[in-house]
Amino acid sequence: MRRGHMTGHRTQRDDIIRRLRRIEGQVRGLQRMVDEESYCIEILTQVAATNAALQSCAVALLDEHLACCVTEAIVEGGEQARTKVSEASKAIARLVRT
């Protein structure tokens, strides 16, 4: 977090940390599956589940960003509002491409 800058994920911090820890465990499980030479399709199924968990976490972060950072910037107006909306649009585009 940049000094003096409030982040949108602050209100959902515990939930997001919990989600990321769960994802971290999924990735460790994937490493173990590969190491143990599990069946490829089972590994791929777990990769898909991990990707879905990451996407869900990203959507939660984006929702917080829109509800907090973007909304506050729009209320303040000016260049800050245009910048925050542009950042959010670019983030959405990156999520859609993945």
N, CA, C and O atoms as CSV, one atom per row, in Angstrom:
chain,resi,resn,atom,element,x,y,z
A,1,MET,N,N,0.854,-1.177,0.000
A,1,MET,CA,C,0.000,0.000,0.000
A,1,MET,C,C,0.894,1.233,0.000
A,1,MET,O,O,1.842,1.327,0.780
A,2,ARG,N,N,0.587,2.155,-0.865
A,2,ARG,CA,C,1.339,3.407,-0.895
A,2,ARG,C,C,0.973,4.246,0.310
A,2,ARG,O,O,-0.180,4.265,0.740
A,3,ARG,N,N,1.956,4.936,0.849
A,3,ARG,CA,C,1.741,5.772,2.027
A,3,ARG,C,C,0.678,6.824,1.729
A,3,ARG,O,O,0.747,7.521,0.717
A,4,GLY,N,N,-0.311,6.930,2.628
A,4,GLY,CA,C,-1.358,7.927,2.480
A,4,GLY,C,C,-2.432,7.544,1.468
A,4,GLY,O,O,-3.307,8.353,1.158
A,5,HIS,N,N,-2.375,6.333,0.957
A,5,HIS,CA,C,-3.326,5.902,-0.060
A,5,HIS,C,C,-4.183,4.768,0.500
A,5,HIS,O,O,-3.652,3.727,0.887
A,6,MET,N,N,-5.487,4.956,0.547
A,6,MET,CA,C,-6.395,3.920,1.022
A,6,MET,C,C,-6.669,2.960,-0.127
A,6,MET,O,O,-6.899,3.389,-1.257
A,7,THR,N,N,-6.646,1.679,0.156
A,7,THR,CA,C,-6.937,0.696,-0.872
A,7,THR,C,C,-8.369,0.218,-0.735
A,7,THR,O,O,-8.910,0.162,0.369
A,8,GLY,N,N,-8.970,-0.119,-1.837
A,8,GLY,CA,C,-10.348,-0.568,-1.836
A,8,GLY,C,C,-10.544,-1.908,-1.162
A,8,GLY,O,O,-11.634,-2.200,-0.669
A,9,HIS,N,N,-9.506,-2.729,-1.132
A,9,HIS,CA,C,-9.675,-4.054,-0.552
A,9,HIS,C,C,-9.636,-4.059,0.975
A,9,HIS,O,O,-9.756,-5.120,1.587
A,10,ARG,N,N,-9.473,-2.913,1.589
A,10,ARG,CA,C,-9.370,-2.845,3.049
A,10,ARG,C,C,-10.598,-3.441,3.740
A,10,ARG,O,O,-10.449,-4.144,4.738
A,11,THR,N,N,-11.804,-3.179,3.238
A,11,THR,CA,C,-13.011,-3.664,3.917
A,11,THR,C,C,-13.177,-5.169,3.770
A,11,THR,O,O,-13.827,-5.795,4.607
A,12,GLN,N,N,-12.611,-5.760,2.739
A,12,GLN,CA,C,-12.733,-7.196,2.496
A,12,GLN,C,C,-11.414,-7.919,2.747
A,12,GLN,O,O,-11.245,-9.062,2.325
A,13,ARG,N,N,-10.489,-7.269,3.423
A,13,ARG,CA,C,-9.128,-7.788,3.587
A,13,ARG,C,C,-9.095,-9.219,4.107
A,13,ARG,O,O,-8.419,-10.065,3.521
A,14,ASP,N,N,-9.804,-9.511,5.185
A,14,ASP,CA,C,-9.762,-10.851,5.775
A,14,ASP,C,C,-10.268,-11.904,4.795
A,14,ASP,O,O,-9.675,-12.976,4.676
A,15,ASP,N,N,-11.358,-11.606,4.095
A,15,ASP,CA,C,-11.897,-12.550,3.121
A,15,ASP,C,C,-10.902,-12.788,1.988
A,15,ASP,O,O,-10.706,-13.927,1.566
A,16,ILE,N,N,-10.282,-11.735,1.499
A,16,ILE,CA,C,-9.336,-11.873,0.394
A,16,ILE,C,C,-8.097,-12.647,0.843
A,16,ILE,O,O,-7.609,-13.506,0.108
A,17,ILE,N,N,-7.588,-12.358,2.026
A,17,ILE,CA,C,-6.443,-13.109,2.549
A,17,ILE,C,C,-6.803,-14.586,2.679
A,17,ILE,O,O,-6.004,-15.450,2.318
A,18,ARG,N,N,-7.985,-14.881,3.184
A,18,ARG,CA,C,-8.440,-16.271,3.328
A,18,ARG,C,C,-8.500,-16.962,1.960
A,18,ARG,O,O,-8.060,-18.102,1.813
A,19,ARG,N,N,-9.039,-16.270,0.981
A,19,ARG,CA,C,-9.114,-16.833,-0.383
A,19,ARG,C,C,-7.722,-17.104,-0.947
A,19,ARG,O,O,-7.474,-18.162,-1.527
A,20,LEU,N,N,-6.815,-16.141,-0.772
A,20,LEU,CA,C,-5.459,-16.305,-1.310
A,20,LEU,C,C,-4.716,-17.438,-0.607
A,20,LEU,O,O,-3.947,-18.155,-1.247
A,21,ARG,N,N,-4.925,-17.609,0.661
A,21,ARG,CA,C,-4.287,-18.726,1.377
A,21,ARG,C,C,-4.830,-20.065,0.877
A,21,ARG,O,O,-4.083,-21.034,0.743
A,22,ARG,N,N,-6.117,-20.111,0.606
A,22,ARG,CA,C,-6.716,-21.329,0.063
A,22,ARG,C,C,-6.123,-21.628,-1.317
A,22,ARG,O,O,-5.814,-22.777,-1.630
A,23,ILE,N,N,-5.968,-20.592,-2.133
A,23,ILE,CA,C,-5.372,-20.753,-3.466
A,23,ILE,C,C,-3.921,-21.224,-3.341
A,23,ILE,O,O,-3.471,-22.087,-4.095
A,24,GLU,N,N,-3.205,-20.649,-2.386
A,24,GLU,CA,C,-1.824,-21.069,-2.145
A,24,GLU,C,C,-1.777,-22.568,-1.821
A,24,GLU,O,O,-0.899,-23.284,-2.302
A,25,GLY,N,N,-2.707,-23.026,-1.021
A,25,GLY,CA,C,-2.789,-24.453,-0.701
A,25,GLY,C,C,-3.106,-25.284,-1.929
A,25,GLY,O,O,-2.576,-26.383,-2.092
A,26,GLN,N,N,-3.975,-24.761,-2.803
A,26,GLN,CA,C,-4.288,-25.474,-4.034
A,26,GLN,C,C,-3.047,-25.613,-4.913
A,26,GLN,O,O,-2.819,-26.668,-5.505
A,27,VAL,N,N,-2.254,-24.563,-4.998
A,27,VAL,CA,C,-1.040,-24.602,-5.817
A,27,VAL,C,C,-0.045,-25.604,-5.230
A,27,VAL,O,O,0.586,-26.361,-5.968
A,28,ARG,N,N,0.090,-25.608,-3.927
A,28,ARG,CA,C,0.973,-26.605,-3.303
A,28,ARG,C,C,0.470,-28.016,-3.596
A,28,ARG,O,O,1.262,-28.927,-3.839
A,29,GLY,N,N,-0.837,-28.188,-3.571
A,29,GLY,CA,C,-1.424,-29.489,-3.912
A,29,GLY,C,C,-1.119,-29.881,-5.349
A,29,GLY,O,O,-0.849,-31.046,-5.639
A,30,LEU,N,N,-1.162,-28.906,-6.244
A,30,LEU,CA,C,-0.812,-29.176,-7.648
A,30,LEU,C,C,0.639,-29.624,-7.763
A,30,LEU,O,O,0.940,-30.574,-8.486
A,31,GLN,N,N,1.536,-28.948,-7.059
A,31,GLN,CA,C,2.950,-29.335,-7.078
A,31,GLN,C,C,3.113,-30.770,-6.584
A,31,GLN,O,O,3.868,-31.553,-7.160
A,32,ARG,N,N,2.406,-31.099,-5.525
A,32,ARG,CA,C,2.473,-32.445,-4.961
A,32,ARG,C,C,1.941,-33.469,-5.970
A,32,ARG,O,O,2.522,-34.542,-6.137
A,33,MET,N,N,0.842,-33.133,-6.636
A,33,MET,CA,C,0.266,-34.045,-7.626
A,33,MET,C,C,1.258,-34.317,-8.754
A,33,MET,O,O,1.414,-35.459,-9.186
A,34,VAL,N,N,1.920,-33.277,-9.225
A,34,VAL,CA,C,2.908,-33.448,-10.293
A,34,VAL,C,C,4.072,-34.290,-9.780
A,34,VAL,O,O,4.532,-35.211,-10.456
A,35,ASP,N,N,4.538,-33.967,-8.588
A,35,ASP,CA,C,5.656,-34.706,-7.999
A,35,ASP,C,C,5.315,-36.182,-7.835
A,35,ASP,O,O,6.165,-37.048,-8.042
A,36,GLU,N,N,4.084,-36.462,-7.469
A,36,GLU,CA,C,3.644,-37.848,-7.262
A,36,GLU,C,C,3.166,-38.501,-8.550
A,36,GLU,O,O,2.678,-39.632,-8.538
A,37,GLU,N,N,3.306,-37.786,-9.660
A,37,GLU,CA,C,2.924,-38.292,-10.984
A,37,GLU,C,C,1.463,-38.726,-11.038
A,37,GLU,O,O,1.134,-39.801,-11.539
A,38,SER,N,N,0.592,-37.862,-10.509
A,38,SER,CA,C,-0.846,-38.121,-10.578
A,38,SER,C,C,-1.303,-38.110,-12.032
A,38,SER,O,O,-0.599,-37.625,-12.917
A,39,TYR,N,N,-2.485,-38.649,-12.257
A,39,TYR,CA,C,-3.060,-38.706,-13.605
A,39,TYR,C,C,-3.250,-37.286,-14.145
A,39,TYR,O,O,-3.773,-36.411,-13.454
A,40,CYS,N,N,-2.820,-37.076,-15.379
A,40,CYS,CA,C,-2.815,-35.738,-15.997
A,40,CYS,C,C,-4.173,-35.044,-15.915
A,40,CYS,O,O,-4.241,-33.854,-15.606
A,41,ILE,N,N,-5.236,-35.766,-16.185
A,41,ILE,CA,C,-6.569,-35.158,-16.185
A,41,ILE,C,C,-6.944,-34.682,-14.782
A,41,ILE,O,O,-7.593,-33.646,-14.632
A,42,GLU,N,N,-6.543,-35.423,-13.763
A,42,GLU,CA,C,-6.812,-34.991,-12.392
A,42,GLU,C,C,-6.060,-33.689,-12.081
A,42,GLU,O,O,-6.597,-32.799,-11.422
A,43,ILE,N,N,-4.823,-33.589,-12.555
A,43,ILE,CA,C,-4.048,-32.367,-12.354
A,43,ILE,C,C,-4.700,-31.204,-13.090
A,43,ILE,O,O,-4.852,-30.114,-12.539
A,44,LEU,N,N,-5.083,-31.446,-14.333
A,44,LEU,CA,C,-5.725,-30.387,-15.122
A,44,LEU,C,C,-7.034,-29.930,-14.484
A,44,LEU,O,O,-7.363,-28.744,-14.528
A,45,THR,N,N,-7.771,-30.849,-13.898
A,45,THR,CA,C,-9.013,-30.493,-13.202
A,45,THR,C,C,-8.710,-29.559,-12.032
A,45,THR,O,O,-9.439,-28.596,-11.797
A,46,GLN,N,N,-7.642,-29.845,-11.307
A,46,GLN,CA,C,-7.259,-28.996,-10.179
A,46,GLN,C,C,-6.699,-27.650,-10.653
A,46,GLN,O,O,-6.883,-26.634,-9.983
A,47,VAL,N,N,-6.020,-27.640,-11.797
A,47,VAL,CA,C,-5.558,-26.368,-12.369
A,47,VAL,C,C,-6.766,-25.492,-12.698
A,47,VAL,O,O,-6.762,-24.293,-12.421
A,48,ALA,N,N,-7.797,-26.092,-13.288
A,48,ALA,CA,C,-9.009,-25.333,-13.619
A,48,ALA,C,C,-9.672,-24.787,-12.354
A,48,ALA,O,O,-10.146,-23.651,-12.342
A,49,ALA,N,N,-9.707,-25.588,-11.295
A,49,ALA,CA,C,-10.303,-25.136,-10.032
A,49,ALA,C,C,-9.501,-23.982,-9.443
A,49,ALA,O,O,-10.075,-23.038,-8.900
A,50,THR,N,N,-8.175,-24.055,-9.548
A,50,THR,CA,C,-7.318,-22.986,-9.039
A,50,THR,C,C,-7.518,-21.711,-9.848
A,50,THR,O,O,-7.594,-20.620,-9.283
A,51,ASN,N,N,-7.603,-21.848,-11.165
A,51,ASN,CA,C,-7.874,-20.679,-12.016
A,51,ASN,C,C,-9.210,-20.036,-11.651
A,51,ASN,O,O,-9.318,-18.812,-11.584
A,52,ALA,N,N,-10.223,-20.863,-11.417
A,52,ALA,CA,C,-11.541,-20.331,-11.047
A,52,ALA,C,C,-11.466,-19.589,-9.712
A,52,ALA,O,O,-12.095,-18.543,-9.546
A,53,ALA,N,N,-10.706,-20.123,-8.771
A,53,ALA,CA,C,-10.557,-19.460,-7.468
A,53,ALA,C,C,-9.847,-18.119,-7.628
A,53,ALA,O,O,-10.236,-17.136,-6.997
A,54,LEU,N,N,-8.809,-18.067,-8.464
A,54,LEU,CA,C,-8.109,-16.805,-8.718
A,54,LEU,C,C,-9.037,-15.787,-9.388
A,54,LEU,O,O,-9.025,-14.608,-9.034
A,55,GLN,N,N,-9.827,-16.235,-10.338
A,55,GLN,CA,C,-10.769,-15.331,-11.008
A,55,GLN,C,C,-11.786,-14.779,-10.016
A,55,GLN,O,O,-12.116,-13.593,-10.050
A,56,SER,N,N,-12.276,-15.636,-9.141
A,56,SER,CA,C,-13.246,-15.200,-8.133
A,56,SER,C,C,-12.627,-14.163,-7.198
A,56,SER,O,O,-13.275,-13.180,-6.838
A,57,CYS,N,N,-11.393,-14.383,-6.813
A,57,CYS,CA,C,-10.686,-13.426,-5.963
A,57,CYS,C,C,-10.492,-12.101,-6.706
A,57,CYS,O,O,-10.665,-11.029,-6.125
A,58,ALA,N,N,-10.137,-12.179,-7.976
A,58,ALA,CA,C,-9.942,-10.969,-8.775
A,58,ALA,C,C,-11.244,-10.178,-8.896
A,58,ALA,O,O,-11.233,-8.949,-8.815
A,59,VAL,N,N,-12.347,-10.866,-9.088
A,59,VAL,CA,C,-13.645,-10.188,-9.192
A,59,VAL,C,C,-13.998,-9.512,-7.862
A,59,VAL,O,O,-14.538,-8.405,-7.855
A,60,ALA,N,N,-13.697,-10.167,-6.744
A,60,ALA,CA,C,-13.959,-9.567,-5.429
A,60,ALA,C,C,-13.115,-8.308,-5.248
A,60,ALA,O,O,-13.611,-7.297,-4.751
A,61,LEU,N,N,-11.836,-8.361,-5.650
A,61,LEU,CA,C,-10.974,-7.181,-5.566
A,61,LEU,C,C,-11.478,-6.061,-6.472
A,61,LEU,O,O,-11.484,-4.895,-6.078
A,62,LEU,N,N,-11.895,-6.409,-7.669
A,62,LEU,CA,C,-12.413,-5.412,-8.602
A,62,LEU,C,C,-13.687,-4.774,-8.058
A,62,LEU,O,O,-13.869,-3.561,-8.160
A,63,ASP,N,N,-14.555,-5.577,-7.489
A,63,ASP,CA,C,-15.791,-5.063,-6.899
A,63,ASP,C,C,-15.483,-4.059,-5.795
A,63,ASP,O,O,-16.104,-2.999,-5.720
A,64,GLU,N,N,-14.526,-4.397,-4.943
A,64,GLU,CA,C,-14.112,-3.475,-3.880
A,64,GLU,C,C,-13.520,-2.191,-4.452
A,64,GLU,O,O,-13.797,-1.097,-3.963
A,65,HIS,N,N,-12.706,-2.336,-5.489
A,65,HIS,CA,C,-12.086,-1.165,-6.108
A,65,HIS,C,C,-13.156,-0.227,-6.677
A,65,HIS,O,O,-13.080,0.989,-6.505
A,66,LEU,N,N,-14.148,-0.804,-7.352
A,66,LEU,CA,C,-15.220,0.019,-7.919
A,66,LEU,C,C,-16.048,0.683,-6.820
A,66,LEU,O,O,-16.390,1.862,-6.912
A,67,ALA,N,N,-16.366,-0.090,-5.781
A,67,ALA,CA,C,-17.219,0.426,-4.707
A,67,ALA,C,C,-16.511,1.480,-3.863
A,67,ALA,O,O,-17.160,2.367,-3.309
A,68,CYS,N,N,-15.214,1.391,-3.761
A,68,CYS,CA,C,-14.476,2.295,-2.883
A,68,CYS,C,C,-13.690,3.332,-3.678
A,68,CYS,O,O,-14.072,4.500,-3.737
A,69,CYS,N,N,-12.610,2.905,-4.274
A,69,CYS,CA,C,-11.671,3.831,-4.931
A,69,CYS,C,C,-12.313,4.614,-6.079
A,69,CYS,O,O,-12.197,5.837,-6.153
A,70,VAL,N,N,-12.985,3.895,-6.961
A,70,VAL,CA,C,-13.572,4.568,-8.131
A,70,VAL,C,C,-14.717,5.477,-7.707
A,70,VAL,O,O,-14.819,6.608,-8.183
A,71,THR,N,N,-15.570,5.000,-6.824
A,71,THR,CA,C,-16.695,5.809,-6.365
A,71,THR,C,C,-16.216,7.090,-5.697
A,71,THR,O,O,-16.739,8.170,-5.972
A,72,GLU,N,N,-15.221,6.973,-4.818
A,72,GLU,CA,C,-14.686,8.162,-4.150
A,72,GLU,C,C,-14.076,9.139,-5.152
A,72,GLU,O,O,-14.247,10.351,-5.024
A,73,ALA,N,N,-13.376,8.618,-6.134
A,73,ALA,CA,C,-12.750,9.484,-7.140
A,73,ALA,C,C,-13.812,10.200,-7.979
A,73,ALA,O,O,-13.644,11.369,-8.327
A,74,ILE,N,N,-14.881,9.516,-8.299
A,74,ILE,CA,C,-15.950,10.143,-9.085
A,74,ILE,C,C,-16.612,11.263,-8.288
A,74,ILE,O,O,-16.922,12.322,-8.835
A,75,VAL,N,N,-16.826,11.027,-7.002
A,75,VAL,CA,C,-17.407,12.067,-6.154
A,75,VAL,C,C,-16.505,13.299,-6.133
A,75,VAL,O,O,-16.987,14.430,-6.192
A,76,GLU,N,N,-15.179,13.070,-6.049
A,76,GLU,CA,C,-14.225,14.186,-6.052
A,76,GLU,C,C,-14.124,14.841,-7.423
A,76,GLU,O,O,-13.869,16.041,-7.534
A,77,GLY,N,N,-14.326,14.039,-8.468
A,77,GLY,CA,C,-14.305,14.564,-9.833
A,77,GLY,C,C,-12.910,14.832,-10.363
A,77,GLY,O,O,-11.909,14.457,-9.753
A,78,GLY,N,N,-12.868,15.488,-11.511
A,78,GLY,CA,C,-11.603,15.889,-12.107
A,78,GLY,C,C,-10.802,14.751,-12.692
A,78,GLY,O,O,-11.335,13.688,-13.012
A,79,GLU,N,N,-9.510,14.993,-12.826
A,79,GLU,CA,C,-8.597,14.041,-13.449
A,79,GLU,C,C,-8.520,12.734,-12.666
A,79,GLU,O,O,-8.388,11.660,-13.254
A,80,GLN,N,N,-8.605,12.826,-11.342
A,80,GLN,CA,C,-8.573,11.626,-10.495
A,80,GLN,C,C,-9.681,10.654,-10.899
A,80,GLN,O,O,-9.450,9.447,-10.967
A,81,ALA,N,N,-10.869,11.164,-11.164
A,81,ALA,CA,C,-11.993,10.312,-11.553
A,81,ALA,C,C,-11.713,9.638,-12.886
A,81,ALA,O,O,-11.927,8.435,-13.035
A,82,ARG,N,N,-11.235,10.406,-13.854
A,82,ARG,CA,C,-10.929,9.822,-15.166
A,82,ARG,C,C,-9.849,8.750,-15.043
A,82,ARG,O,O,-9.924,7.710,-15.698
A,83,THR,N,N,-8.850,9.004,-14.208
A,83,THR,CA,C,-7.759,8.048,-14.029
A,83,THR,C,C,-8.268,6.752,-13.415
A,83,THR,O,O,-7.929,5.668,-13.891
A,84,LYS,N,N,-9.079,6.848,-12.366
A,84,LYS,CA,C,-9.590,5.647,-11.689
A,84,LYS,C,C,-10.496,4.836,-12.606
A,84,LYS,O,O,-10.427,3.607,-12.605
A,85,VAL,N,N,-11.337,5.493,-13.380
A,85,VAL,CA,C,-12.212,4.781,-14.306
A,85,VAL,C,C,-11.374,4.087,-15.383
A,85,VAL,O,O,-11.654,2.946,-15.752
A,86,SER,N,N,-10.357,4.769,-15.878
A,86,SER,CA,C,-9.468,4.184,-16.880
A,86,SER,C,C,-8.739,2.966,-16.320
A,86,SER,O,O,-8.648,1.933,-16.983
A,87,GLU,N,N,-8.218,3.090,-15.094
A,87,GLU,CA,C,-7.548,1.953,-14.449
A,87,GLU,C,C,-8.496,0.759,-14.321
A,87,GLU,O,O,-8.116,-0.379,-14.600
A,88,ALA,N,N,-9.717,1.027,-13.900
A,88,ALA,CA,C,-10.699,-0.049,-13.726
A,88,ALA,C,C,-11.021,-0.692,-15.069
A,88,ALA,O,O,-11.131,-1.915,-15.153
A,89,SER,N,N,-11.172,0.099,-16.108
A,89,SER,CA,C,-11.452,-0.441,-17.443
A,89,SER,C,C,-10.319,-1.341,-17.912
A,89,SER,O,O,-10.562,-2.413,-18.468
A,90,LYS,N,N,-9.086,-0.909,-17.690
A,90,LYS,CA,C,-7.929,-1.720,-18.093
A,90,LYS,C,C,-7.863,-3.017,-17.290
A,90,LYS,O,O,-7.539,-4.071,-17.835
A,91,ALA,N,N,-8.168,-2.940,-16.005
A,91,ALA,CA,C,-8.168,-4.145,-15.165
A,91,ALA,C,C,-9.232,-5.129,-15.646
A,91,ALA,O,O,-8.983,-6.333,-15.706
A,92,ILE,N,N,-10.405,-4.624,-15.985
A,92,ILE,CA,C,-11.475,-5.482,-16.504
A,92,ILE,C,C,-11.031,-6.127,-17.813
A,92,ILE,O,O,-11.255,-7.320,-18.022
A,93,ALA,N,N,-10.413,-5.360,-18.684
A,93,ALA,CA,C,-9.933,-5.909,-19.963
A,93,ALA,C,C,-8.929,-7.024,-19.730
A,93,ALA,O,O,-8.969,-8.043,-20.420
A,94,ARG,N,N,-8.025,-6.849,-18.764
A,94,ARG,CA,C,-7.037,-7.904,-18.466
A,94,ARG,C,C,-7.737,-9.163,-17.951
A,94,ARG,O,O,-7.364,-10.276,-18.323
A,95,LEU,N,N,-8.748,-8.993,-17.098
A,95,LEU,CA,C,-9.468,-10.139,-16.566
A,95,LEU,C,C,-10.250,-10.878,-17.655
A,95,LEU,O,O,-10.346,-12.105,-17.638
A,96,VAL,N,N,-10.795,-10.133,-18.581
A,96,VAL,CA,C,-11.582,-10.744,-19.658
A,96,VAL,C,C,-10.688,-11.546,-20.590
A,96,VAL,O,O,-11.098,-12.581,-21.116
A,97,ARG,N,N,-9.460,-11.063,-20.795
A,97,ARG,CA,C,-8.525,-11.761,-21.711
A,97,ARG,C,C,-7.987,-13.053,-21.115
A,97,ARG,O,O,-7.557,-13.933,-21.861
A,98,THR,N,N,-7.997,-13.192,-19.805
A,98,THR,CA,C,-7.408,-14.388,-19.203
A,98,THR,C,C,-8.373,-15.541,-19.121
A,98,THR,O,O,-8.013,-16.614,-18.636
